[in-house]
Amino acid sequence: MTIRAVQAISRKGQKAVFQVEKISDAIGYYFAGFVDGEGSFHLTFRKRQDYKLPWKVSLCLNVSQKDKVILALLKRHLQCGEIRFKGDGVWMYEVNNLNAIRANVIPFFRRFGFLSAKKKSDFAIFQRMADLMARGDHLTQDGIERLLKERLSMNDGGKQKYSDDEIIKAFSLLESSETICQTFSAEEDDIVRSAMRVVEPGRNDLARPDGDPNGSRPVE
């Protein structure tokens, strides 16, 4: 195998580094206008099954369109995200990976800004949320409460799958569940220790032959 072939294989296996400065103004501002009209920024919550946190928190850029080709071009230039079919002839482009949002999405729309005041406001909030999540605020109840306060002003406070009260209440339910589990665990440990004392030789009359407290057999 030649050196050129090895270099080609090596480049193929490498993930391209996003370079927003290499995107032309014509392309950049076209997609900024497209997302301004057809896209939206979101903070989403999905229920989790593990005990540590009741929610999986994600930031998302969503763009829905019947024309899949234009979504594929947007994905190509942002170098991240996925396209999936929603139904009724509509496709959706979505980016919900925090690293991709911070490294690709935010730099793109910082350079190619929006025209509408509302989208500018939503994007500013979206950036603040990304900073909060980058430092781990979405992993604590206090941090999630800060994120929820930011979300109130996004998308005109549109309808959410879970209300703020439901999201915060889940933490209280989680704490109650953990307390109950800890109580049962402690009670089970006490039962096991008690059972061990009952059957342990030399420490209980029941463990001695013929019930003799001295452990000796009767003389025949």
C-alpha positions in Angstrom: 0.0 0.0 0.0 1.4 3.4 -1.0 1.9 6.3 1.4 -0.8 8.3 -0.5 -3.3 5.5 0.0 -2.6 5.3 3.8 -3.0 9.1 4.1 -6.4 8.9 2.2 -7.6 6.1 4.5 -6.5 8.1 7.6 -8.3 11.3 6.4 -11.4 9.2 5.7 -11.5 8.0 9.3 -11.2 11.5 10.7 -14.2 13.6 11.7 -14.2 16.9 9.8 -13.6 19.9 12.1 -16.4 22.5 11.7 -15.0 25.7 10.3 -17.7 28.3 10.1 -15.4 30.9 8.5 -15.2 28.7 5.4 -19.0 28.9 4.8 -19.9 31.6 2.2 -22.1 34.5 3.1 -24.6 33.5 0.5 -25.0 30.0 1.9 -24.8 31.1 5.6 -27.4 33.8 5.4 -29.7 31.7 3.3 -29.9 29.0 6.0 -30.1 31.6 8.7 -33.2 33.0 7.0 -34.5 29.5 6.5 -34.2 28.5 10.2 -35.5 31.9 11.2 -38.8 31.0 9.5 -39.0 27.3 9.8 -36.8 26.3 12.8 -37.0 26.6 16.6 -34.8 26.2 19.7 -36.0 24.0 22.6 -35.1 22.8 26.0 -36.6 19.3 26.3 -37.1 16.9 29.2 -37.5 13.1 28.9 -38.2 10.8 31.8 -35.4 8.6 32.9 -35.6 5.1 34.5 -32.4 5.3 36.6 -32.6 6.5 40.1 -30.0 9.3 40.0 -31.9 11.8 38.0 -35.6 11.8 37.0 -35.0 13.6 33.7 -32.7 13.6 30.7 -32.3 17.3 29.7 -31.4 18.3 26.2 -31.1 21.4 24.1 -32.5 21.0 20.5 -32.5 22.8 17.2 -35.5 21.5 15.2 -36.3 22.4 11.6 -39.4 20.8 9.9 -39.9 20.8 6.2 -41.6 18.7 3.5 -38.5 19.1 1.3 -36.0 16.7 2.6 -33.3 18.0 0.2 -33.0 21.4 1.8 -32.7 19.7 5.3 -30.0 17.5 4.0 -28.1 20.6 2.7 -28.5 22.3 6.1 -27.2 19.1 7.8 -24.2 19.0 5.4 -23.2 22.6 6.2 -23.7 22.3 10.0 -21.9 18.9 9.9 -24.1 17.5 12.7 -27.6 16.4 13.5 -30.1 13.8 12.2 -33.0 13.9 9.7 -36.1 11.8 10.5 -39.6 11.4 9.0 -42.4 12.9 11.2 -45.3 11.8 9.1 -47.8 13.5 6.8 -45.0 14.1 4.3 -43.0 16.2 6.8 -39.3 15.7 7.6 -37.5 17.0 10.6 -33.8 18.0 11.0 -32.7 17.9 14.7 -29.6 18.6 16.6 -29.7 17.6 20.3 -26.1 16.8 21.1 -24.7 19.5 23.4 -21.2 19.3 22.0 -22.5 19.7 18.5 -24.7 22.6 19.5 -21.8 24.4 21.2 -19.2 23.6 18.5 -21.3 23.9 15.3 -24.8 25.3 15.8 -24.0 28.3 18.0 -20.9 29.5 16.1 -22.9 29.2 12.8 -25.8 31.4 13.9 -23.5 33.8 15.8 -21.8 34.5 12.4 -25.0 34.4 10.3 -27.5 36.1 12.5 -31.3 36.1 12.4 -33.4 39.0 11.2 -36.5 38.6 13.4 -36.3 40.0 16.9 -38.1 36.9 18.4 -35.5 34.5 16.9 -32.7 36.7 18.1 -34.1 36.5 21.6 -34.7 32.8 21.5 -31.1 32.2 20.3 -29.7 34.4 23.1 -31.5 32.3 25.7 -30.4 29.1 23.9 -26.8 30.2 24.2 -27.2 31.0 27.9 -28.7 27.5 28.4 -25.9 25.9 26.6 -23.4 27.6 28.9 -25.3 26.5 32.0 -25.5 22.9 30.8 -21.8 22.9 29.8 -20.9 23.5 33.5 -23.3 20.8 34.6 -26.3 22.8 35.8 -28.7 20.3 34.2 -27.5 17.6 36.6 -28.9 19.3 39.7 -32.3 20.4 40.8 -31.2 24.0 41.4 -29.6 24.1 37.9 -32.7 22.7 36.3 -34.8 25.4 38.0 -32.5 28.0 36.5 -32.9 26.4 33.1 -36.7 26.4 33.5 -36.7 30.2 34.3 -34.8 30.8 31.1 -37.2 28.6 29.1 -40.2 30.7 30.1 -39.3 33.4 27.5 -38.5 31.0 24.7 -40.9 30.3 21.8 -43.5 32.7 23.4 -43.7 30.4 26.4 -45.3 27.7 24.1 -47.0 24.6 25.4 -44.6 22.0 26.8 -45.0 18.3 27.3 -44.2 18.6 31.0 -45.0 21.6 33.1 -42.4 23.2 35.3 -44.3 22.0 38.4 -44.2 18.4 37.1 -40.5 18.6 36.4 -39.6 19.9 39.9 -42.1 17.6 41.6 -40.3 14.6 40.1 -37.2 15.4 42.3 -39.3 15.3 45.4 -40.8 11.9 44.4 -37.3 10.7 43.7 -36.1 11.7 47.1 -39.1 10.0 48.8 -38.4 6.8 46.8 -34.7 6.8 47.8 -35.7 7.3 51.5 -38.1 4.4 51.4 -35.4 2.2 49.7 -32.9 3.1 52.3 -35.3 2.4 55.1 -36.1 -1.1 53.7 -32.4 -1.8 53.3 -31.7 -0.9 56.9 -34.6 -3.1 58.1 -33.4 -6.0 56.0 -29.9 -5.7 57.5 -31.3 -5.7 61.0 -33.3 -8.9 60.2 -30.2 -10.6 58.8 -28.1 -9.7 61.8 -30.8 -10.9 64.2 -31.1 -14.2 62.4 -27.3 -14.7 62.5 -27.3 -14.1 66.3 -30.0 -16.8 66.7 -28.1 -19.5 65.0 -24.6 -18.6 65.9 -23.1 -21.3 68.3 -22.0 -20.2 71.7 -24.2 -17.1 71.8 -27.7 -18.5 72.2 -29.3 -21.4 74.1 -31.1 -22.5 70.9 -27.7 -23.2 69.4 -26.6 -25.5 72.3 -27.4 -29.2 72.4 -30.4 -30.2 74.6 -30.9 -26.6 75.6 -28.1 -26.9 78.2 -27.0 -23.3 78.9 -23.5 -24.7 79.6 -23.3 -26.6 76.4 -22.6 -30.0 78.1 -24.6 -33.2 77.6 -26.4 -34.9 80.6 -24.4 -37.7 82.3 -25.9 -41.1 81.6 
